């Protein structure tokens, strides 16, 4: 049995920032990551990170209050306002911290951190490092982790790379550790800990057409869900307006923030035709633009009934090379298009999971000693729709908070706990995996995954309706039954990715079940959740969070109030 004061599950921005904070508090910390930390999906974030620095000429009067209002308004008033205020108040400090650690932010002529406009924001407040902001931030945090790991005056940060956490272990309402699979060797191990932080990222690969990396499965949310921790607001799935046709690689909102246009098959900036986007056009919130792209395609304004164009040509070669070099590389590499001279074919695709592990502003869950941060968590700062640039801020603000609170918790706790419970959990997991190795079933896990993706793409997408959601719910139930008959195509112990994917597929299925159940129950339209049979927002009946519990009989839902603060819910006009 391995012991660490705190175990952080996930090596992306939230996990690394939590580990650094724990190390600052002289706590022995381990990071368990399914991949090498700099291969975490945080590296794929492109456009920028929000903070009301006021460095842009049109942003000199920006403030944390204005940032908070934009965030709450963008969330369609489902965000918890105490969490939003906490995030926006701490934004400047976290950005300057990253700058001092060496993050190569793009600069103004005066040498200040450059900021660009993003959707739903009253001011240009998105700080950026060209169009590779997540890449820059993740490498900086990893460098800091290595620096702290090697510093003689600090406790070592231990990193377990290519380990998959299979179980969260709880004893009498207290988290005592996790069970994890060493993918390389195939051995299961118990990790005893005074506290555990989950920072495993989103569940985007429940969908097929997604900007998310293949590692972004439902497993990170499913593990605590199976252990009794509720998930929150899982019906709110963000679809990014601009993903590359056929590949669904992200084409950053920064393209539109820099002045890019969306054009239909007549060459028109069609967003002017729709009431909710005609004011802000290409920098309206993501949920609005995604719906209006879909509407334009459905009414014959698209190409091949599947896409529209993003036009950057008028920005000029110099600006594109300076501020959007990664986008140019992606377009040229994957579809043979140079955005300097040619239109980019784009379509909406799944991008972000607003819901996640239910936790409060301190990143605390209902289980003592168990915390969550980043996209895996639902604090909730994004509510029904996340503003672009707020996800990276969420990771480093609440990663810091989770690390600080977990450190205080373990420093005020007494001794190691749960050895017998951990050993019992290890035996159950060994039996579960042994059953997979010995299965005589005839179901291929990959076939079930493809079927799940098809259901989610076609019936739980941008537009939703009761009959299709019911069909999706029943089809996922059928897939869960089929899963019981899966057979691994490889039964060796070392580097058995067939086993890892099979374990994660169970997480995908159960998280998809939670998404559909919440979407079917919520009979209104709010943010990213648009019901064609209930097209209006209903604050009287639905200004509340959905909580989802895993039971042996299936999904159980209940609700909790939204924390309303200084901003009273109003009609969401743009």
C-alpha positions as CSV (number, residue, x, y, z in Angstrom):
1,X,0.0,0.0,0.0
2,X,1.4,3.4,-1.1
3,X,0.8,6.4,1.1
4,X,0.8,10.1,0.3
5,X,-0.6,13.0,2.3
6,X,-2.7,14.0,-0.7
7,X,-3.3,12.2,-4.1
8,X,-4.1,14.5,-7.0
9,X,-5.8,12.5,-9.9
10,X,-5.1,14.3,-13.2
11,X,-2.0,16.0,-14.5
12,X,-3.6,18.9,-16.4
13,X,-3.7,22.6,-15.4
14,X,-6.0,22.1,-12.4
15,X,-4.2,19.1,-11.1
16,X,-0.7,20.6,-11.5
17,X,-1.8,23.8,-9.9
18,X,-3.3,21.9,-7.0
19,X,-0.1,19.9,-6.5
20,X,2.0,23.1,-6.5
21,X,-0.2,24.6,-3.8
22,X,0.0,21.5,-1.7
23,X,3.7,21.5,-2.0
24,X,3.8,25.1,-0.9
25,X,2.1,24.0,2.2
26,X,4.8,21.4,2.8
27,X,2.4,18.5,2.1
28,X,3.6,15.2,0.5
29,X,1.7,15.0,-2.7
30,X,1.4,12.5,-5.6
31,X,0.0,13.1,-9.0
32,X,-1.7,10.2,-10.7
33,X,-2.1,10.8,-14.5
34,X,-3.4,8.6,-17.3
35,X,-0.8,10.2,-19.6
36,X,2.4,12.2,-19.2
37,X,1.2,15.6,-17.7
38,X,2.1,17.7,-20.7
39,X,-0.1,15.4,-22.9
40,X,-3.1,16.3,-20.8
41,X,-5.9,17.9,-22.7
42,X,-5.2,21.3,-21.2
43,X,-2.5,21.6,-23.8
44,X,-5.1,21.9,-26.6
45,X,-6.7,25.1,-25.3
46,X,-6.0,27.8,-27.8
47,X,-7.6,31.2,-27.6
48,X,-6.9,32.5,-24.1
49,X,-7.6,33.0,-20.4
50,X,-9.8,35.7,-19.0
51,X,-8.8,38.3,-16.5
52,X,-10.0,42.0,-16.1
53,X,-6.4,43.4,-16.4
54,X,-7.6,46.4,-18.5
55,X,-4.6,46.3,-20.9
56,X,-6.7,46.6,-24.1
57,X,-7.6,50.2,-25.1
58,X,-11.3,49.2,-25.0
59,X,-10.9,47.5,-21.7
60,X,-9.5,50.2,-19.4
61,X,-12.7,50.3,-17.4
62,X,-13.0,46.6,-16.9
63,X,-13.2,45.1,-13.4
64,X,-13.8,41.9,-11.6
65,X,-17.5,43.0,-11.1
66,X,-18.0,43.4,-14.9
67,X,-16.2,40.1,-15.5
68,X,-18.5,38.5,-12.9
69,X,-21.6,40.0,-14.5
70,X,-20.6,38.8,-18.0
71,X,-20.0,35.3,-16.6
72,X,-23.3,35.1,-14.8
73,X,-25.2,36.5,-17.8
74,X,-23.4,34.1,-20.1
75,X,-24.3,31.2,-17.8
76,X,-28.0,32.1,-18.3
77,X,-28.1,32.8,-14.6
78,X,-27.5,29.2,-13.5
79,X,-23.9,29.9,-12.2
80,X,-23.5,30.1,-8.5
81,X,-22.6,33.7,-8.0
82,X,-20.4,33.3,-4.9
83,X,-18.2,31.0,-7.0
84,X,-18.2,33.4,-9.9
85,X,-17.2,36.3,-7.7
86,X,-14.4,34.2,-6.1
87,X,-13.0,33.3,-9.5
88,X,-13.1,36.8,-11.0
89,X,-11.7,38.4,-7.9
90,X,-8.7,36.1,-8.0
91,X,-8.2,36.2,-11.8
92,X,-5.6,39.0,-11.9
93,X,-3.4,37.4,-9.2
94,X,-3.4,34.0,-11.0
95,X,-2.5,35.6,-14.3
96,X,0.4,37.6,-12.9
97,X,1.6,34.5,-11.1
98,X,1.7,32.6,-14.4
99,X,3.5,35.6,-16.0
100,X,6.1,35.7,-13.2
101,X,6.7,32.0,-13.6
102,X,7.5,32.6,-17.3
103,X,4.4,32.1,-19.3
104,X,5.1,33.7,-22.8
105,X,1.9,35.8,-23.1
106,X,1.6,37.9,-26.3
107,X,2.3,41.5,-25.6
108,X,1.0,45.0,-26.4
109,X,3.3,47.7,-27.8
110,X,3.8,48.9,-24.2
111,X,5.0,45.4,-23.1
112,X,1.8,44.5,-21.2
113,X,-0.1,41.2,-21.5
114,X,-2.1,41.5,-24.6
115,X,-5.9,40.9,-24.5
116,X,-8.4,40.1,-27.2
117,X,-12.3,40.1,-27.4
118,X,-14.1,36.8,-26.7
119,X,-17.8,36.0,-26.9
120,X,-20.3,37.3,-24.4
121,X,-17.8,39.7,-22.8
122,X,-18.4,43.4,-22.4
123,X,-14.6,44.1,-22.7
124,X,-11.6,42.5,-24.4
125,X,-10.3,40.6,-21.4
126,X,-8.9,37.4,-22.8
127,X,-5.1,37.1,-22.3
128,X,-3.4,34.9,-24.8
129,X,-0.1,33.4,-26.0
130,X,-0.8,33.5,-29.8
131,X,-3.3,30.7,-30.2
132,X,-1.4,28.2,-28.0
133,X,-2.4,29.5,-24.6
134,X,-3.1,26.1,-23.0
135,X,0.1,24.8,-24.3
136,X,2.1,27.6,-22.8
137,X,0.3,27.5,-19.4
138,X,0.6,23.7,-19.1
139,X,4.3,23.7,-19.8
140,X,4.9,26.5,-17.3
141,X,3.0,24.6,-14.5
142,X,4.8,21.4,-15.3
143,X,8.2,23.2,-15.1
144,X,7.1,24.6,-11.7
145,X,6.1,21.1,-10.6
146,X,9.5,19.7,-11.6
147,X,11.3,22.7,-9.9
148,X,9.4,22.1,-6.7
149,X,9.9,18.3,-7.0
150,X,13.7,18.9,-7.1
151,X,13.9,21.6,-4.4
152,X,15.8,20.3,-1.4
153,X,13.8,22.3,1.1
154,X,10.4,20.9,-0.1
155,X,8.8,17.5,0.0
156,X,9.0,15.7,-3.3
157,X,6.1,15.8,-5.7
158,X,5.8,12.2,-7.0
159,X,4.2,11.7,-10.4
160,X,2.7,8.4,-11.4
161,X,2.4,8.5,-15.2
162,X,0.2,6.1,-17.2
163,X,-1.9,5.0,-14.2
164,X,-5.7,4.7,-14.4
165,X,-7.7,5.3,-11.3
166,X,-10.5,2.8,-11.1
167,X,-12.0,3.4,-7.6
168,X,-12.5,6.1,-5.1
169,X,-12.5,4.5,-1.6
170,X,-14.6,6.0,1.2
171,X,-15.0,4.8,4.8
172,X,-17.8,6.2,6.9
173,X,-18.2,9.3,4.8
174,X,-14.4,10.0,4.7
175,X,-12.2,9.6,1.7
176,X,-9.2,7.3,2.4
177,X,-7.6,6.8,-1.0
178,X,-8.0,5.3,-4.5
179,X,-7.3,2.1,-6.4
180,X,-5.3,2.6,-9.6
181,X,-4.1,0.4,-12.4
182,X,-0.5,0.7,-13.6
183,X,-1.2,0.5,-17.4
184,X,2.4,-0.4,-18.2
185,X,2.8,-3.3,-15.8
186,X,-0.9,-4.3,-15.4
187,X,-0.7,-4.3,-11.6
188,X,-3.4,-2.8,-9.4
189,X,-2.3,-0.8,-6.4
190,X,-3.9,0.9,-3.4
191,X,-3.1,4.5,-2.7
192,X,-3.8,5.5,0.8
193,X,-4.2,9.3,1.3
194,X,-5.3,11.9,3.8
195,X,-7.2,13.6,1.0
196,X,-7.8,13.1,-2.7
197,X,-8.4,15.8,-5.4
198,X,-10.0,14.8,-8.7
199,X,-8.9,17.1,-11.6
200,X,-9.4,14.6,-14.5
201,X,-11.0,16.9,-17.1
202,X,-14.2,16.7,-19.1
203,X,-16.1,13.8,-20.5
204,X,-16.3,15.0,-24.1
205,X,-15.6,11.6,-25.7
206,X,-19.0,10.4,-24.7
207,X,-19.8,12.2,-28.0
208,X,-18.2,11.3,-31.3
209,X,-18.0,14.8,-32.9
210,X,-15.9,16.4,-30.2
211,X,-12.9,18.7,-29.9
212,X,-11.8,16.7,-27.0
213,X,-8.8,14.3,-26.9
214,X,-9.4,10.6,-26.9
215,X,-8.4,10.6,-23.2
216,X,-11.4,12.7,-22.2
217,X,-13.7,9.9,-21.3
218,X,-16.4,9.8,-18.6
219,X,-14.2,7.8,-16.3
220,X,-13.0,10.7,-14.2
221,X,-16.5,11.7,-13.3
222,X,-17.8,8.1,-13.1
223,X,-15.4,7.0,-10.4
224,X,-16.7,9.3,-7.7
225,X,-20.2,8.9,-9.1
226,X,-20.0,5.2,-8.5
227,X,-18.7,5.8,-5.0
228,X,-21.8,7.9,-4.0
229,X,-20.7,11.4,-4.9
230,X,-23.4,13.2,-6.9
231,X,-22.7,14.8,-10.3
232,X,-24.3,18.2,-11.0
233,X,-25.8,19.9,-14.1
234,X,-24.7,17.1,-16.5
235,X,-27.3,18.1,-19.1
236,X,-25.3,21.2,-19.9
237,X,-22.9,20.3,-22.7
238,X,-21.2,23.0,-24.7
239,X,-21.0,22.8,-28.4
240,X,-18.2,25.0,-29.9
241,X,-19.4,26.9,-33.0
242,X,-16.2,26.4,-35.0
243,X,-14.6,23.0,-35.3
244,X,-12.8,21.9,-38.4
245,X,-15.1,20.1,-40.9
246,X,-14.8,16.3,-40.6
247,X,-12.1,16.4,-38.0
248,X,-13.7,18.4,-35.2
249,X,-10.4,19.9,-34.3
250,X,-11.0,23.1,-32.4
251,X,-10.8,26.4,-34.4
252,X,-10.4,28.9,-31.6
253,X,-12.8,31.6,-30.7
254,X,-9.8,33.8,-30.9
255,X,-10.3,33.7,-34.7
256,X,-13.6,35.6,-34.3
257,X,-12.2,37.7,-31.5
258,X,-9.5,38.9,-33.9
259,X,-12.2,39.8,-36.4
260,X,-13.1,36.7,-38.4
261,X,-16.5,36.4,-40.1
262,X,-18.9,33.5,-40.4
263,X,-20.4,33.2,-43.9
264,X,-23.2,31.1,-45.4
265,X,-23.3,29.6,-48.9
266,X,-24.3,33.1,-50.3
267,X,-21.2,34.7,-48.7
268,X,-23.4,36.5,-46.1
269,X,-22.6,37.1,-42.5
270,X,-25.8,35.3,-41.6
271,X,-25.7,35.9,-37.8
272,X,-27.3,39.2,-38.5
273,X,-30.5,37.3,-39.4
274,X,-31.0,36.0,-35.9
275,X,-32.3,38.2,-33.0
276,X,-30.0,36.8,-30.4
277,X,-26.8,37.2,-32.4
278,X,-27.4,40.3,-34.6
279,X,-25.9,42.7,-32.0
280,X,-22.7,40.9,-31.1
281,X,-22.4,38.8,-34.3
282,X,-19.4,36.5,-34.2
283,X,-18.6,37.4,-30.6
284,X,-21.9,36.4,-29.2
285,X,-21.8,33.5,-26.6
286,X,-21.0,30.0,-27.9
287,X,-24.4,28.4,-27.3
288,X,-26.1,31.1,-29.4
289,X,-23.7,31.0,-32.3
290,X,-23.7,27.2,-32.4
291,X,-27.5,27.1,-32.6
292,X,-27.6,29.7,-35.3
293,X,-25.0,27.9,-37.4
294,X,-27.1,24.8,-37.1
295,X,-30.3,26.8,-38.0
296,X,-28.6,28.3,-41.0
297,X,-27.5,24.8,-42.2
298,X,-31.0,23.3,-41.6
299,X,-32.7,26.1,-43.6
300,X,-30.4,25.6,-46.6
301,X,-27.7,28.2,-45.9
302,X,-24.9,25.7,-45.5
303,X,-22.7,23.6,-47.7
304,X,-23.6,19.9,-48.3
305,X,-26.1,20.3,-45.4
306,X,-23.2,20.1,-42.9
307,X,-21.0,23.2,-42.7
308,X,-20.5,27.0,-43.2
309,X,-17.3,29.0,-43.7
310,X,-15.1,31.0,-41.3
311,X,-13.3,33.9,-43.2
312,X,-10.0,35.2,-41.9
313,X,-8.7,36.4,-45.2
314,X,-9.3,40.1,-44.5
315,X,-7.1,39.9,-41.3
316,X,-4.0,39.7,-43.5
317,X,-1.1,37.3,-43.5
318,X,1.0,39.2,-41.0
319,X,-1.8,39.2,-38.3
320,X,-2.7,35.5,-38.9
321,X,0.9,34.4,-38.6
322,X,1.5,36.5,-35.5
323,X,-1.7,35.8,-33.6
324,X,-3.2,32.6,-35.1
325,X,-0.2,30.5,-36.3
326,X,-1.5,27.3,-34.8
327,X,-4.9,27.6,-36.6
328,X,-3.1,28.2,-39.9
329,X,-1.0,25.0,-39.3
330,X,-4.1,23.0,-38.4
331,X,-6.0,24.1,-41.5
332,X,-3.1,23.5,-43.9
333,X,-2.2,20.1,-42.3
334,X,-5.7,18.6,-41.9
335,X,-7.8,20.0,-44.8
336,X,-5.3,21.6,-47.1
337,X,-6.6,25.1,-46.6
338,X,-4.5,28.2,-46.0
339,X,-6.7,30.7,-44.1
340,X,-4.6,33.6,-45.5
341,X,-6.2,33.0,-48.9
342,X,-9.0,30.5,-48.5
343,X,-12.2,30.1,-46.4
344,X,-12.2,27.5,-43.5
345,X,-15.0,24.9,-43.5
346,X,-16.4,24.7,-40.0
347,X,-19.2,23.1,-38.1
348,X,-20.3,23.0,-34.4
349,X,-19.0,20.1,-32.2
350,X,-19.1,19.0,-28.6
351,X,-16.4,21.0,-26.7
352,X,-16.9,21.3,-22.9
353,X,-18.8,19.7,-20.0
354,X,-20.3,22.4,-17.8
355,X,-21.5,19.8,-15.3
356,X,-19.3,17.5,-13.2
357,X,-18.5,16.4,-9.7
358,X,-20.8,18.4,-7.3
359,X,-18.6,20.7,-5.1
360,X,-18.8,24.1,-3.4
361,X,-16.7,27.2,-3.8
362,X,-14.0,25.6,-1.6
363,X,-13.9,22.6,-4.0
364,X,-15.3,20.4,-1.2
365,X,-17.7,17.6,-2.0
366,X,-20.2,15.7,0.3
367,X,-17.3,13.4,1.2
368,X,-14.8,14.7,3.7
369,X,-11.3,14.8,2.3
370,X,-12.5,14.6,-1.3
371,X,-12.1,17.6,-3.5
372,X,-12.6,18.4,-7.2
373,X,-11.4,21.1,-9.5
374,X,-11.3,22.0,-13.2
375,X,-13.6,20.6,-15.9
376,X,-14.2,17.4,-13.9
377,X,-15.8,19.6,-11.2
378,X,-19.0,21.6,-11.1
379,X,-18.4,24.5,-8.7
380,X,-20.5,26.0,-10.5
381,X,-19.0,29.0,-12.3
382,X,-20.2,28.2,-15.8
383,X,-23.9,27.4,-15.2
384,X,-25.7,26.6,-18.4
385,X,-23.1,28.0,-20.8
386,X,-19.4,28.8,-20.3
387,X,-17.8,31.9,-21.7
388,X,-14.7,31.3,-23.8
389,X,-11.6,32.1,-21.8
390,X,-13.1,31.1,-18.5
391,X,-12.2,27.5,-18.6
392,X,-8.4,28.0,-18.2
393,X,-9.1,30.6,-15.5
394,X,-11.3,28.0,-13.7
395,X,-8.5,25.5,-13.7
396,X,-5.8,27.6,-12.1
397,X,-8.1,29.5,-9.6
398,X,-9.9,26.4,-8.3
399,X,-6.8,24.2,-8.6
400,X,-5.2,26.6,-6.2
401,X,-8.2,26.6,-3.9
402,X,-8.5,22.8,-3.9
403,X,-4.8,22.4,-3.1
404,X,-4.9,25.0,-0.3
405,X,-8.0,23.4,1.4
406,X,-6.8,19.9,1.0
407,X,-3.5,20.9,2.7
408,X,-5.4,22.4,5.6
409,X,-7.6,19.4,5.9
410,X,-4.7,16.8,6.1
411,X,-2.7,19.0,8.5
412,X,-5.7,19.0,10.9
413,X,-6.4,15.3,10.5
414,X,-5.0,12.5,12.6
415,X,-3.1,9.5,11.2
416,X,-3.7,7.1,8.4
417,X,-7.2,5.7,7.9
418,X,-9.0,3.0,6.0
419,X,-6.4,0.2,5.4
420,X,-9.0,-2.6,5.7
421,X,-11.5,-0.7,3.5
422,X,-8.8,-0.1,0.9
423,X,-7.7,-3.7,0.8
424,X,-11.4,-4.8,0.4
425,X,-11.8,-2.4,-2.5
426,X,-8.6,-3.7,-4.1
427,X,-10.0,-7.3,-3.9
428,X,-13.3,-6.2,-5.5
429,X,-11.5,-4.4,-8.3
430,X,-9.2,-7.4,-8.9
431,X,-12.3,-9.6,-9.2
432,X,-13.9,-7.2,-11.6
433,X,-10.9,-7.0,-13.9
434,X,-10.3,-10.8,-13.7
435,X,-13.9,-11.3,-14.9
436,X,-13.1,-9.1,-17.9
437,X,-10.1,-11.2,-18.7
438,X,-12.1,-14.4,-18.5
439,X,-15.2,-13.2,-20.2
440,X,-16.8,-15.5,-22.7
441,X,-19.0,-12.8,-24.1
442,X,-19.2,-11.8,-27.7
443,X,-19.5,-8.0,-27.6
444,X,-16.7,-5.9,-29.0
445,X,-16.1,-2.8,-26.7
446,X,-15.3,-0.6,-29.7
447,X,-18.7,-1.3,-31.3
448,X,-20.5,-0.2,-28.1
449,X,-18.4,2.9,-28.1
450,X,-19.3,3.8,-31.7
451,X,-23.0,3.2,-31.0
452,X,-22.9,5.4,-27.9
453,X,-21.2,8.2,-29.8
454,X,-23.9,8.0,-32.5
455,X,-26.7,8.1,-30.0
456,X,-25.2,11.2,-28.2
457,X,-24.4,13.0,-31.5
458,X,-27.8,12.4,-33.1
459,X,-30.2,12.6,-30.1
460,X,-28.6,14.6,-27.3
461,X,-27.0,17.4,-29.3
462,X,-27.6,21.2,-29.9
463,X,-31.3,20.8,-30.3
464,X,-33.2,18.3,-28.0
465,X,-36.7,17.0,-27.8
466,X,-38.5,14.6,-25.5
467,X,-39.1,11.7,-27.9
468,X,-35.5,11.6,-29.0
469,X,-34.2,11.9,-25.5
470,X,-36.3,9.0,-24.4
471,X,-35.0,7.0,-27.3
472,X,-31.5,7.9,-26.4
473,X,-32.1,6.9,-22.8
474,X,-33.4,3.5,-23.8
475,X,-30.6,2.9,-26.3
476,X,-28.0,3.7,-23.6
477,X,-29.7,1.2,-21.3
478,X,-29.4,-1.4,-24.0
479,X,-25.7,-0.6,-24.5
480,X,-25.2,-1.0,-20.7
481,X,-26.7,-4.4,-21.0
482,X,-24.5,-5.3,-23.9
483,X,-21.5,-4.1,-22.0
484,X,-22.0,-7.0,-19.6
485,X,-21.1,-9.3,-22.4
486,X,-17.9,-7.6,-23.7
487,X,-14.8,-9.6,-24.5
488,X,-11.3,-8.2,-24.5
489,X,-9.3,-8.6,-27.7
490,X,-6.1,-8.9,-25.8
491,X,-5.6,-10.6,-22.4
492,X,-2.0,-9.9,-21.6
493,X,-1.2,-7.9,-18.5
494,X,1.4,-5.4,-19.7
495,X,0.3,-2.3,-21.6
496,X,-3.2,-3.7,-22.1
497,X,-5.0,-0.7,-23.6
498,X,-7.9,-3.0,-24.5
499,X,-8.5,-3.4,-20.7
500,X,-8.1,0.3,-20.0
501,X,-10.6,1.3,-22.8
502,X,-13.0,-1.3,-21.6
503,X,-12.9,0.0,-18.0
504,X,-13.4,3.6,-19.3
505,X,-16.2,2.6,-21.6
506,X,-18.3,1.7,-18.4
507,X,-17.6,5.3,-17.3
508,X,-18.7,6.7,-20.6
509,X,-22.0,4.7,-20.5
510,X,-22.9,5.7,-17.0
511,X,-22.0,9.4,-17.5
512,X,-24.0,9.4,-20.8
513,X,-26.9,8.0,-18.8
514,X,-26.7,10.9,-16.3
515,X,-26.5,13.5,-19.1
516,X,-29.7,12.2,-20.8
517,X,-31.6,11.8,-17.6
518,X,-30.9,15.4,-16.6
519,X,-31.8,16.7,-20.1
520,X,-35.0,14.8,-20.3
521,X,-36.2,16.0,-16.9
522,X,-35.3,19.7,-17.5
523,X,-38.3,20.9,-19.4
524,X,-37.0,24.3,-20.4
525,X,-34.3,25.9,-22.6
526,X,-31.4,27.5,-20.8
527,X,-27.9,28.1,-22.2
528,X,-26.5,25.1,-24.0
529,X,-29.6,23.0,-23.2
530,X,-32.2,23.8,-25.9
531,X,-35.4,21.9,-25.9
532,X,-37.4,22.5,-29.1
533,X,-40.5,21.3,-27.2
534,X,-39.8,23.8,-24.3
535,X,-38.1,26.7,-26.1
536,X,-38.4,29.2,-23.3
537,X,-36.3,29.7,-20.1
538,X,-38.4,28.9,-17.0
539,X,-37.0,30.5,-13.9
540,X,-40.0,29.7,-11.8
541,X,-39.7,25.9,-12.4
542,X,-36.0,25.4,-13.4
543,X,-33.7,28.0,-11.8
544,X,-32.1,25.2,-9.9
545,X,-29.2,22.7,-10.2
546,X,-29.7,19.1,-11.2
547,X,-27.9,16.5,-9.0
548,X,-27.5,13.0,-10.3
549,X,-26.9,10.0,-8.0
550,X,-25.8,6.5,-9.2
551,X,-27.9,3.7,-7.8
552,X,-28.2,0.0,-8.5
553,X,-31.7,0.8,-10.0
554,X,-30.4,3.5,-12.3
555,X,-30.1,7.3,-12.2
556,X,-31.7,9.2,-9.3
557,X,-32.2,13.0,-9.7
558,X,-32.7,15.7,-7.1
559,X,-32.2,19.5,-7.2
560,X,-30.6,22.2,-5.2
561,X,-31.0,26.0,-5.4
562,X,-28.7,28.3,-7.4
563,X,-26.7,30.7,-5.3
564,X,-28.0,34.1,-6.4
565,X,-25.8,37.0,-5.5
566,X,-25.6,40.6,-6.7
567,X,-27.1,39.9,-10.2
568,X,-30.8,39.1,-10.3
569,X,-31.8,36.9,-13.2
570,X,-33.0,38.8,-16.2
571,X,-33.9,38.0,-19.8
572,X,-30.7,37.1,-21.5
573,X,-30.5,39.8,-24.3
574,X,-27.4,40.3,-26.4
